[in-house]
Amino acid sequence: MAEKLTEAGMPTGRFKAARLMKDTNALFVPPRKFRVTTDSKHNFEV
């Protein structure tokens, strides 16, 4: 969001962009860094 605002001519940092998004109720869910998976079909004794 901060990059888009800077490209549009409004130089902002990430914290100001986050505050603006919060004020306008714009929701953003950041992607997960990794997905936790388990191998439940293994042949090992537990």
C-alpha positions, 0 to 999 in steps of 0.5 A, spaced: 500 500 500 505 504 501 508 503 495 502 504 491 501 511 494 508 513 493 507 511 486 501 515 486 505 522 488 503 521 496 510 519 499 508 515 505 511 510 510 508 503 511 506 505 518 502 511 515 499 507 510 497 502 515 494 507 519 490 510 513 488 503 511 485 502 519 481 509 518 478 507 512 476 500 514 480 497 508 482 490 510 488 486 508 490 479 510 498 478 509 500 471 506 502 466 511 510 465 510 509 457 510 504 452 511 504 447 516 503 440 514 503 433 517 504 427 514 499 423 518 499 417 513 506 415 515 508 408 517 512 410 523 510 407 530 508 413 535 
